[in-house]
């Protein structure tokens, strides 16, 4: 693994340059220099730079573009299901909603994305409905559920198969009995959630912009971050876990949403302009008098 501080200086210079040309977010979104200052030893700095270089932040413009793509690609499912489907039906026929979290909050990403449908994709407000209002739409309707991220898949599994809307019926049963065609259109799906959906929600069509494999998990030796360097991988994991322990971050093998490895040990290094998923290790957003976070976690899940 690298053993000098050149990478540290290059990382800082690169972040400043990309911020200047607005290719990377400004410090109010990601505090590159502040977060790197948490690592005082030379070897720690080299590892932290590798992690920071691997981190992907999706600014508003990219989020909006990805949302437009995932919604547009839903049309392939509607073309197969509805013989008379036309592109204009995205605005005059299709209904839009979102999969709610375990406990619903006004700041849920689904709520944020329904507003983006209206403001960015110019979807009429009467076509954007609450999760509960799915019971009231006309039979044989196209429905798109929007969201930013699917991680473990537990949320969509429960919403589709377990939680009841009314009269003892689940969302899956409502969709099937009414002859609807439902498409789930998140921006990003982790491979764990993708597997859960394929196995347990096969009739909920999936139209995601990106599906992330194990190579995006910092705690997987195949992760792109470690560049097939077993020594860098070993020391990187040791650094993440030792810093997390010093900070008092929960170590629960992924059970806690603030776990040192991220919820369900997903170990991702991503964030969006509106916040970051529980799938990221907490040392990215943990804040104490002696630890500067890379980002603020913003929204509830």
Backbone torsions as a table, in degrees:
resi	resn	phi	psi	omega
1	UNK	NA	158.0	-179.5
2	UNK	-59.5	149.9	-175.3
3	UNK	-130.5	14.1	-179.9
4	UNK	-125.0	173.3	-175.1
5	UNK	-91.1	3.7	-178.4
6	UNK	-59.1	-42.1	-179.0
7	UNK	-60.8	-37.0	179.3
8	UNK	-61.1	-49.8	-179.5
9	UNK	-65.9	-40.0	179.5
10	UNK	-64.4	-38.1	179.0
11	UNK	-63.8	-44.1	178.3
12	UNK	-64.3	-43.8	179.6
13	UNK	-62.9	-40.9	-179.9
14	UNK	-65.7	-41.7	-179.7
15	UNK	-64.3	-40.6	179.2
16	UNK	-65.6	-40.9	179.8
17	UNK	-64.2	-49.2	-177.6
18	UNK	-67.3	-29.5	174.1
19	UNK	-67.7	-40.7	-179.1
20	UNK	-60.1	-42.0	-179.5
21	UNK	-90.5	5.6	176.3
22	UNK	63.2	28.4	171.0
23	UNK	-83.8	-28.3	173.6
24	UNK	-113.1	154.5	179.6
25	UNK	-68.3	156.4	179.2
26	UNK	-74.8	172.5	-174.2
27	UNK	-60.4	-25.6	179.7
28	UNK	-69.0	-16.6	175.8
29	UNK	-98.3	-50.5	176.8
30	UNK	-130.4	123.7	-178.9
31	UNK	-96.9	80.5	-176.0
32	UNK	-58.8	-55.2	-174.0
33	UNK	-66.2	-40.0	179.0
34	UNK	-62.8	-42.2	-178.9
35	UNK	-68.4	-41.4	178.7
36	UNK	-64.5	-26.1	-179.8
37	UNK	-69.0	-12.2	176.6
38	UNK	-69.4	-16.4	-174.2
39	UNK	-110.6	108.2	-171.9
40	UNK	-93.4	-31.0	-178.4
41	UNK	-80.0	148.4	-176.7
42	UNK	-57.9	-46.3	-178.5
43	UNK	-64.6	-38.6	177.1
44	UNK	-62.1	-41.3	-178.3
45	UNK	-63.3	-40.2	179.1
46	UNK	-62.6	-43.9	179.5
47	UNK	-66.1	-43.9	-179.9
48	UNK	-61.2	-36.8	177.7
49	UNK	-65.1	-39.4	177.6
50	UNK	-62.0	-42.0	179.7
51	UNK	-66.4	-43.4	-179.0
52	UNK	-65.8	-38.8	177.0
53	UNK	-63.9	-29.9	-179.4
54	UNK	-79.6	-25.5	-176.2
55	UNK	-64.0	136.8	179.9
56	UNK	-119.3	123.2	175.8
57	UNK	-111.6	133.0	-179.4
58	UNK	-105.1	105.3	179.3
59	UNK	-72.0	172.1	-173.9
60	UNK	-56.1	-44.0	-177.7
61	UNK	-60.5	-41.2	180.0
62	UNK	-71.8	-39.0	177.3
63	UNK	-59.1	-44.9	179.9
64	UNK	-63.2	-39.8	178.9
65	UNK	-66.8	-42.4	179.1
66	UNK	-64.9	-39.0	177.3
67	UNK	-62.0	-45.2	179.2
68	UNK	-60.3	-39.8	-179.6
69	UNK	-67.6	-44.9	-177.7
70	UNK	-66.3	-36.5	176.9
71	UNK	-68.6	-45.4	-179.2
72	UNK	-60.6	-39.8	-179.1
73	UNK	-69.4	-17.0	174.9
74	UNK	-63.1	-24.8	-178.6
75	UNK	-58.7	-26.8	178.8
76	UNK	-63.6	-37.9	177.3
77	UNK	-68.6	-39.5	-179.6
78	UNK	-68.8	-35.1	176.3
79	UNK	-61.0	-37.6	178.9
80	UNK	-73.1	-32.6	-173.0
81	UNK	-88.6	-39.8	-176.8
82	UNK	-111.0	112.4	-179.0
83	UNK	-59.5	-27.1	-175.9
84	UNK	-101.3	15.4	-176.7
85	UNK	-63.4	134.3	175.7
86	UNK	-130.0	157.3	-177.4
87	UNK	-59.1	-35.1	-179.7
88	UNK	-62.8	-19.1	-178.8
89	UNK	-67.3	-15.7	175.3
90	UNK	-59.1	-29.0	-178.1
91	UNK	-107.9	-25.2	-175.6
92	UNK	-110.0	-1.3	-176.5
93	UNK	-135.8	-34.7	-174.5
94	UNK	-78.6	144.2	174.3
95	UNK	-107.9	150.0	-175.5
96	UNK	-127.9	136.6	177.2
97	UNK	-151.8	-163.1	178.5
98	UNK	-149.5	158.5	177.1
99	UNK	-83.0	117.5	-176.5
100	UNK	-73.5	159.1	176.7
101	UNK	-75.8	-179.5	-179.0
102	UNK	-58.3	-45.3	172.9
103	UNK	-127.2	125.5	-168.6
104	UNK	-77.6	138.2	178.4
105	UNK	-132.0	149.6	175.5
106	UNK	-60.3	-23.5	-178.4
107	UNK	-92.2	5.5	175.6
108	UNK	-52.4	143.0	-178.6
109	UNK	-60.7	-29.7	178.0
110	UNK	-60.9	-40.1	176.4
111	UNK	-64.1	-41.0	178.3
112	UNK	-61.2	-38.4	-175.1
113	UNK	-78.5	-28.4	174.3
114	UNK	-66.9	-32.1	174.7
115	UNK	-68.3	-36.7	176.5
116	UNK	-64.4	-35.3	176.6
117	UNK	-57.1	-43.9	-178.9
118	UNK	-71.5	-47.0	-171.2
119	UNK	-83.5	-33.5	-175.3
120	UNK	-101.7	-39.7	-178.5
121	UNK	-98.3	-3.9	176.8
122	UNK	58.4	38.7	174.8
123	UNK	-76.2	131.7	179.3
124	UNK	-58.0	140.9	-176.7
125	UNK	-61.0	-31.2	-178.5
126	UNK	-73.1	-7.4	176.3
127	UNK	-98.0	-5.0	178.5
128	UNK	-103.3	112.5	-170.8
129	UNK	-122.2	160.1	175.2
130	UNK	-74.9	162.1	-180.0
131	UNK	-56.3	-42.0	-177.9
132	UNK	-69.5	-26.9	-176.5
133	UNK	-76.2	-3.3	176.8
134	UNK	-59.3	-26.2	179.6
135	UNK	-65.1	-21.2	-170.3
136	UNK	-103.4	-3.7	-176.7
137	UNK	-79.6	159.5	-178.4
138	UNK	-61.0	151.1	177.1
139	UNK	-63.0	158.2	178.8
140	UNK	55.2	48.2	179.1
141	UNK	-102.6	147.6	169.7
142	UNK	-79.9	134.3	-179.2
143	UNK	-129.4	134.1	175.1
144	UNK	-119.9	124.7	173.7
145	UNK	-98.8	123.8	-177.5
146	UNK	-106.0	153.3	177.5
147	UNK	-170.8	172.2	178.6
148	UNK	-94.3	-38.8	-167.4
149	UNK	-151.0	138.2	170.4
150	UNK	-117.3	119.5	-177.2
151	UNK	-101.4	-91.0	-179.0
152	UNK	-73.7	-23.9	-177.8
153	UNK	89.9	-5.0	-176.7
154	UNK	-65.8	-35.9	-178.8
155	UNK	-64.6	-48.4	-179.0
156	UNK	-71.1	-33.9	177.2
157	UNK	-59.2	-49.1	-178.4
158	UNK	-67.8	-41.2	-179.2
159	UNK	-64.1	-35.2	-176.5
160	UNK	-83.9	-41.3	-169.6
161	UNK	-107.9	-21.6	-168.6
162	UNK	-117.4	-55.7	-175.6
163	UNK	-63.1	140.3	-176.7
164	UNK	-103.7	132.2	176.0
165	UNK	-76.2	-50.8	175.8
166	UNK	-173.9	165.4	178.1
167	UNK	53.3	27.6	177.5
168	UNK	74.1	8.6	-177.8
169	UNK	-96.9	138.8	174.3
170	UNK	-85.7	170.7	177.3
171	UNK	-60.1	-42.6	178.6
172	UNK	-58.4	-43.3	-178.4
173	UNK	-68.1	-38.2	176.7
174	UNK	-63.3	-46.4	-178.5
175	UNK	-61.5	-45.7	-177.1
176	UNK	-69.1	-43.6	-176.6
177	UNK	-67.6	-29.8	-179.5
178	UNK	-91.0	-4.1	179.4
179	UNK	73.6	22.2	178.9
180	UNK	-72.6	160.0	168.8
181	UNK	-113.9	112.4	-175.5
182	UNK	-106.6	135.2	178.2
183	UNK	-127.9	130.9	175.4
184	UNK	-97.3	122.2	-172.7
185	UNK	-123.3	66.1	173.5
186	UNK	-76.7	162.0	177.8
187	UNK	-72.1	-47.4	-174.3
188	UNK	-132.9	138.4	176.2
189	UNK	-125.4	126.5	173.8
190	UNK	-76.2	155.5	-174.7
191	UNK	-61.7	-29.1	178.6
192	UNK	-66.1	-48.2	178.1
193	UNK	-64.9	-36.5	178.2
194	UNK	-61.8	-41.5	178.9
195	UNK	-65.5	-41.6	178.6
196	UNK	-62.1	-43.3	-179.3
197	UNK	-65.9	-42.3	179.7
198	UNK	-63.1	-37.3	-175.9
199	UNK	-82.0	-44.0	-169.8
200	UNK	-110.0	-11.7	179.3
201	UNK	-132.4	50.7	-172.7
202	UNK	-65.3	-22.5	-178.8
203	UNK	-93.5	0.3	171.8
204	UNK	-95.3	106.1	-176.4
205	UNK	-65.4	142.0	-177.8
206	UNK	-114.8	126.0	176.5
207	UNK	-130.3	87.6	-178.2
208	UNK	-107.6	151.0	177.4
209	UNK	-73.7	-40.2	-179.7
210	UNK	-138.1	142.3	170.2
211	UNK	-117.6	121.9	-176.3
212	UNK	-95.2	131.9	177.9
213	UNK	-92.8	-178.0	-179.6
214	UNK	-58.8	-22.2	-178.6
215	UNK	-69.5	-2.1	174.8
216	UNK	-102.9	2.2	179.4
217	UNK	-93.6	117.3	-178.2
218	UNK	-57.4	-24.6	-176.4
219	UNK	-95.4	11.3	174.9
220	UNK	-106.4	130.7	-175.6
221	UNK	-63.2	-17.6	177.9
222	UNK	-86.9	1.3	-177.0
223	UNK	-57.8	135.8	179.9
224	UNK	-56.2	-28.1	-176.9
225	UNK	-57.9	-34.3	-171.3
226	UNK	-94.4	-3.3	171.4
227	UNK	53.2	39.0	179.3
228	UNK	59.8	24.1	179.0
229	UNK	-102.2	104.0	-174.7
230	UNK	-64.3	-33.1	178.7
231	UNK	-69.2	-43.3	177.7
232	UNK	-62.7	-41.3	177.5
233	UNK	-59.9	-49.5	-177.7
234	UNK	-62.0	-45.7	-179.1
235	UNK	-72.6	-31.9	177.7
236	UNK	-65.6	-45.9	178.7
237	UNK	-63.7	-42.5	178.7
238	UNK	-59.9	-40.3	179.5
239	UNK	-65.6	-47.0	-179.3
240	UNK	-59.1	-47.2	-175.4
241	UNK	-71.9	-37.6	179.7
242	UNK	-68.5	-42.0	176.9
243	UNK	-64.2	-40.1	179.6
244	UNK	-62.8	-40.5	179.5
245	UNK	-64.5	-43.9	178.7
246	UNK	-61.6	-33.1	-178.4
247	UNK	-82.6	-9.3	-178.2
248	UNK	78.9	22.7	178.2
249	UNK	-71.9	136.4	-178.6
250	UNK	-56.8	137.9	175.1
251	UNK	-117.7	92.8	-170.4
252	UNK	-126.9	16.9	-175.7
253	UNK	55.3	37.2	173.5
254	UNK	90.0	1.2	-178.4
255	UNK	-74.4	-36.3	179.8
256	UNK	-85.5	140.9	179.3
257	UNK	-67.1	-15.7	178.8
258	UNK	-104.7	20.9	-174.0
259	UNK	-59.3	153.3	-180.0
260	UNK	-60.5	-23.8	179.0
261	UNK	-106.2	6.4	-174.1
262	UNK	85.4	159.1	179.8
263	UNK	-58.3	136.3	-179.1
264	UNK	59.0	24.4	177.8
265	UNK	54.5	40.4	-176.8
266	UNK	-78.4	-27.5	171.6
267	UNK	57.2	32.3	-177.7
268	UNK	-82.4	159.9	178.8
269	UNK	-127.2	69.0	-178.4
270	UNK	-138.3	156.1	171.5
271	UNK	-153.3	162.4	178.3
272	UNK	-118.9	169.0	-179.8
273	UNK	-61.5	-22.9	-178.2
274	UNK	-101.1	-1.8	178.9
275	UNK	147.4	-172.9	-177.6
276	UNK	-126.6	147.8	179.6
277	UNK	-76.9	163.6	177.4
278	UNK	-65.4	-10.9	-176.5
279	UNK	-71.8	-9.9	-178.0
280	UNK	-92.7	145.7	175.1
281	UNK	-58.2	143.1	-172.8
282	UNK	-68.6	-19.1	-177.9
283	UNK	-68.7	-8.4	173.5
284	UNK	-74.2	-31.8	-175.1
285	UNK	-123.2	-0.7	-179.9
286	UNK	-64.3	141.0	-177.6
287	UNK	-133.2	124.6	173.4
288	UNK	-140.2	179.5	177.4
289	UNK	-63.6	-24.5	-176.4
290	UNK	-111.7	11.9	-178.0
291	UNK	-142.9	120.8	179.3
292	UNK	-94.3	121.8	-179.2
293	UNK	-73.7	151.6	173.9
294	UNK	-72.8	-34.0	-174.6
295	UNK	-150.4	168.1	171.6
296	UNK	-102.2	139.3	-169.8
297	UNK	-85.3	-11.9	171.5
298	UNK	54.2	-95.9	-161.9
299	UNK	-83.9	160.6	177.8
300	UNK	-87.5	153.5	173.6
301	UNK	-125.4	NA	NA
